[in-house]
Amino acid sequence: MFRLPIQIELLISNKSKLQAITHTGLIASSERSSRARRYSQAISADMSGHRLVLWFRNDLRLTDNALVHQAAQLIKKEQATEVVPLYCFDPRQFIATPWGNSKTGAHHATFLLQSVLDLKQRLQNIDSDLLIHMGRPEEALQGLMREGQQLTVLAQMEVTKEELDVDKAVRAALGHRGSLQLLWGNTLYHKDDLPYRSDMTDLPDVFTPFRSKVEARCQVRTPLPAPVQGSLPLPSNLDSAQLSSKPSSIEDLNVVVPEGVPRLVTLQRHPNAAIAFEGGETAALQRLKHYLWDTGSISTYFDTRNGMLGADYSTKFSPWLARGCISPRTIFQEVRRYEEQHGSNKSTYWVIFEMIWRDFFRYFTIKHGSAIFYKHGVTGQPRQWVEDEALFRRWRDGRTGMPLVDANMREMKATGFMSNRGRQNVASYLALDLGLDWRKGADWFESALVDYDVCSNWGNWVAAAGLTGGRINHFNITKQSKDYDEKGDYIRTWVPELAKVPAPSLFEPWRLSRDDQAKFGVQIGVDYPEPPKSRKQKPRSEFERFG
Ligand SMILES: Cc1cc2nc3c(=O)[nH]c(=O)nc-3n(C[C@H](O)[C@H](O)[C@H](O)COP(=O)(O)OP(=O)(O)OC[C@H]3O[C@@H](n4cnc5c(N)ncnc54)[C@H](O)[C@@H]3O)c2cc1C
C-alpha cells in the first residue's frame, strides 16, 4: 500500500473554508522531523561504516550514470559499505507556476512515475532497490543519517536556480555529518572536456561556433558500464515496508493544486499521439533499438526530421533524455555502432548534431544563469510585450485561427509532445506575431511537455523571442505550412473543423469565400476562429523574416 502521501499543502482555516497554500511548499517543522524519525526507524541504530546515498534526479538510469558508477567503485575499493538509492517526489516540483500552471503536468508526471518505477525494478534486478520518498530530499536524507556514521550523498550536478537552491538545502540538512558530492552527467560532451572556462564566460552565445569548436577539440567519452549484480549493497536492515512503498498512479502523488489549476489525473493515450511514451531506461533502450536497428529510420533522419506526423520522422528520444533514462553518450555510441554496420551519412550524423544543441543550451545556461528566465532575456533588451490573457488562451488552447499553430498546440495539450518544427513555429507566432510575453509560452510548455527540460525549454524560448543576441527566426506560418505540411494531413489530424478544406486554402482559411466555406462545411468565425485582427502574418520590420 502507498503510505507516504506528499503533503505540500499547509491547510489553514479561513472563514470556515480550507485554503491550500502550495506555492511556498511549506511543511511544518514537526512534520519534517516526524518524517525524519520514520526514516530513522527504517534503519536500525547499530550501522557502522560509510553509507552512500544515490540521490537520483534527472538521471533515472543505471547505464552511464556517474553516481551509480562512483558508488560501485567506492564499494569495490571498500571505501563505503552500503548504498541507499533514493528518489524523492519533491513537492516543489508539483506546485503551481507563477502563471498558474501545474509545474509538472500530467504527461510529464506520468512519464516520471514510470521512469522511477522502472529504475526501482532495474535496481531490484541487481539485488538493490530504490527508496521512494514522497517529500523533500533534505528530509529523507536527514532520516538516513546514523549516529557516528558519515553519509555521502552522490547526485547529478544541475545548473538552474531551483535545483541549486535544493542543493543548498540538502547541504544544510547534512551539516557536518554528511557531504553532498555532485557529479557531471546529462550532456554528450563532458563539461571538463570543453575548451571553455568552467563558468562558461567565454562560451559563444550562438550555436555554430560552439559546435564547430567542440567537434574539433573534444572527444565524446565512452559510456560508463552498468552496475553488476551485488555491486550496490543495500543496508541489511532497511525496512521492507519502506522499500515496498511506492505510488502506482499519478493520483497517488496526492498533490493539492490551487484553484483553477487542473489536478493531476492519469490520461488515456490519445488516438492521434505520435507514439506511446513509456518512461524508464528499459523503454528508452527499446526506442533506441527501434529507431536504429529495427527500422533504420536514423538513415533517413535528415530528410524526415522536419515532419510533424507519425512515429519515426524524428527520434522521439527527448522525454528519455530529459529524465535521464538514457544518456546522450549511450545514444552516440550506438549510432557509431550502427554506422559501422550500415554506413554513416548526413542523417546518422544529424542526430548527433541535434544532441549538441541540447548540450549548447545547458552550457549557455551555466553562462547566463537565471537570465534565461528573465523578461528581457540574456540581452536585457527591453521590449514591450502585449498583456492579453484572452489572446494567450487562444494560443494555448489551439484556437488562434492559424491552422498550423492550432494543430501543434492541440497536439501538445493532448499528448505532451510537439515536433521541433511545430515548437519553432508556435513560439515564433506567440512572441513575434502576437507579441505576447514569451515567458507565458515557455511556462505553458514547461507544464504541458512530456519532455520538459529546463535548459532546452527556456533556452529555446528565450532564443525564439529574440533575446539571446543570436539570429531571430521569425517564421511565416503560412509558408511553413506549405513547406512542411504540403497536403495538410497534419493540420487535418488535429483541426477536424477544417477536415474538408483542401490545401493550400487550408493554410489561410480566413480567405475562403462564403461559397467555399459552405462547400467545405466550415463557417469561419463560427466553427473555426478568424485569426486575431491585424495579426495575419504581417512581417514586423525589426525582426528578420524566416521562411
Ligand atoms: C520553444 C522550444 C521549446 C523546446 N523545449 C524543449 C524541452 O523542454 N525539452 C527538450 O528536450 N527539447 C525541447 N526543445 C527542443 C526540440 O524541439 C525537442 O528536443 C525535439 O523536438 C524532441 O523531439 P525528438 O526527440 O524527436 O528530436 P530529434 O529531432 O530526433 O532530435 C534528437 C535529440 O536532439 C535534441 N534536440 C533536438 N533539437 C533540439 C533543440 N532545438 N534544443 C535542444 N535539444 C534539441 C533532443 O534531445 C532530441 O531528442 C524545444 C524547442 C523549442 C523551439
The ligand as an SDF file (V2000), in Angstrom:
LIG
                    3D

 53 58  0  0  0  0  0  0  0  0999 V2000
   10.3200   26.6340  -27.9960 C   0  0  0  0  0  0  0  0  0  0  0  0
   11.0050   25.2980  -27.8620 C   0  0  0  0  0  0  0  0  0  0  0  0
   10.9430   24.5960  -26.6610 C   0  0  0  0  0  0  0  0  0  0  0  0
   11.5970   23.3710  -26.5180 C   0  0  0  0  0  0  0  0  0  0  0  0
   11.5130   22.6910  -25.3280 N   0  0  0  0  0  0  0  0  0  0  0  0
   12.1930   21.5230  -25.1700 C   0  0  0  0  0  0  0  0  0  0  0  0
   12.1580   20.8190  -23.9480 C   0  0  0  0  0  0  0  0  0  0  0  0
   11.5640   21.2520  -22.9510 O   0  0  0  0  0  0  0  0  0  0  0  0
   12.8100   19.6260  -23.8740 N   0  0  0  0  0  0  0  0  0  0  0  0
   13.5190   19.1260  -24.9300 C   0  0  0  0  0  0  0  0  0  0  0  0
   14.1070   18.0450  -24.8150 O   0  0  0  0  0  0  0  0  0  0  0  0
   13.5900   19.8040  -26.0800 N   0  0  0  0  0  0  0  0  0  0  0  0
   12.9550   20.9690  -26.2450 C   0  0  0  0  0  0  0  0  0  0  0  0
   13.0190   21.6260  -27.4490 N   0  0  0  0  0  0  0  0  0  0  0  0
   13.9180   21.1230  -28.4880 C   0  0  0  0  0  0  0  0  0  0  0  0
   13.2980   20.1820  -29.5430 C   0  0  0  0  0  0  0  0  0  0  0  0
   12.1680   20.7460  -30.1040 O   0  0  0  0  0  0  0  0  0  0  0  0
   12.9610   18.8040  -28.9700 C   0  0  0  0  0  0  0  0  0  0  0  0
   14.0740   18.2740  -28.2870 O   0  0  0  0  0  0  0  0  0  0  0  0
   12.5960   17.8150  -30.0750 C   0  0  0  0  0  0  0  0  0  0  0  0
   11.5340   18.3050  -30.8390 O   0  0  0  0  0  0  0  0  0  0  0  0
   12.2330   16.4860  -29.4810 C   0  0  0  0  0  0  0  0  0  0  0  0
   11.8820   15.5540  -30.4530 O   0  0  0  0  0  0  0  0  0  0  0  0
   12.8670   14.4100  -30.8860 P   0  0  0  0  0  0  0  0  0  0  0  0
   13.4360   13.7360  -29.6980 O   0  0  0  0  0  0  0  0  0  0  0  0
   12.1560   13.5420  -31.8460 O   0  0  0  0  0  0  0  0  0  0  0  0
   14.0190   15.2350  -31.5730 O   0  0  0  0  0  0  0  0  0  0  0  0
   15.0500   14.8780  -32.7180 P   0  0  0  0  0  0  0  0  0  0  0  0
   14.7880   15.7670  -33.8670 O   0  0  0  0  0  0  0  0  0  0  0  0
   15.0380   13.4290  -33.0020 O   0  0  0  0  0  0  0  0  0  0  0  0
   16.4620   15.3010  -32.0940 O   0  0  0  0  0  0  0  0  0  0  0  0
   17.2660   14.3890  -31.3120 C   0  0  0  0  0  0  0  0  0  0  0  0
   17.5340   14.9950  -29.9560 C   0  0  0  0  0  0  0  0  0  0  0  0
   18.3090   16.1930  -30.0950 O   0  0  0  0  0  0  0  0  0  0  0  0
   17.9370   17.1400  -29.0900 C   0  0  0  0  0  0  0  0  0  0  0  0
   17.4380   18.3640  -29.7330 N   0  0  0  0  0  0  0  0  0  0  0  0
   16.9310   18.4990  -30.9700 C   0  0  0  0  0  0  0  0  0  0  0  0
   16.6440   19.8030  -31.2250 N   0  0  0  0  0  0  0  0  0  0  0  0
   16.9690   20.4870  -30.1070 C   0  0  0  0  0  0  0  0  0  0  0  0
   16.9100   21.8510  -29.7350 C   0  0  0  0  0  0  0  0  0  0  0  0
   16.4450   22.8150  -30.5630 N   0  0  0  0  0  0  0  0  0  0  0  0
   17.3040   22.1990  -28.4860 N   0  0  0  0  0  0  0  0  0  0  0  0
   17.7700   21.2730  -27.6190 C   0  0  0  0  0  0  0  0  0  0  0  0
   17.8730   19.9630  -27.9350 N   0  0  0  0  0  0  0  0  0  0  0  0
   17.4710   19.5820  -29.1560 C   0  0  0  0  0  0  0  0  0  0  0  0
   16.8270   16.4900  -28.2650 C   0  0  0  0  0  0  0  0  0  0  0  0
   17.3890   15.9190  -27.1210 O   0  0  0  0  0  0  0  0  0  0  0  0
   16.2890   15.4230  -29.2050 C   0  0  0  0  0  0  0  0  0  0  0  0
   15.7090   14.3360  -28.5230 O   0  0  0  0  0  0  0  0  0  0  0  0
   12.3480   22.8500  -27.6140 C   0  0  0  0  0  0  0  0  0  0  0  0
   12.4000   23.5630  -28.8100 C   0  0  0  0  0  0  0  0  0  0  0  0
   11.7320   24.7690  -28.9290 C   0  0  0  0  0  0  0  0  0  0  0  0
   11.8060   25.5100  -30.2280 C   0  0  0  0  0  0  0  0  0  0  0  0
  1  2  1  0
  2  3  1  0
  2 52  2  0
  3  4  2  0
  4  5  1  0
  4 50  1  0
  5  6  2  0
  6  7  1  0
  6 13  1  0
  7  8  2  0
  7  9  1  0
  9 10  1  0
 10 11  2  0
 10 12  1  0
 12 13  2  0
 13 14  1  0
 14 15  1  0
 14 50  1  0
 15 16  1  0
 16 17  1  0
 16 18  1  0
 18 19  1  0
 18 20  1  0
 20 21  1  0
 20 22  1  0
 22 23  1  0
 23 24  1  0
 24 25  2  0
 24 26  1  0
 24 27  1  0
 27 28  1  0
 28 29  2  0
 28 30  1  0
 28 31  1  0
 31 32  1  0
 32 33  1  0
 33 34  1  0
 33 48  1  0
 34 35  1  0
 35 36  1  0
 35 46  1  0
 36 37  1  0
 36 45  1  0
 37 38  2  0
 38 39  1  0
 39 40  1  0
 39 45  2  0
 40 41  1  0
 40 42  2  0
 42 43  1  0
 43 44  2  0
 44 45  1  0
 46 47  1  0
 46 48  1  0
 48 49  1  0
 50 51  2  0
 51 52  1  0
 52 53  1  0
M  END
$$$$
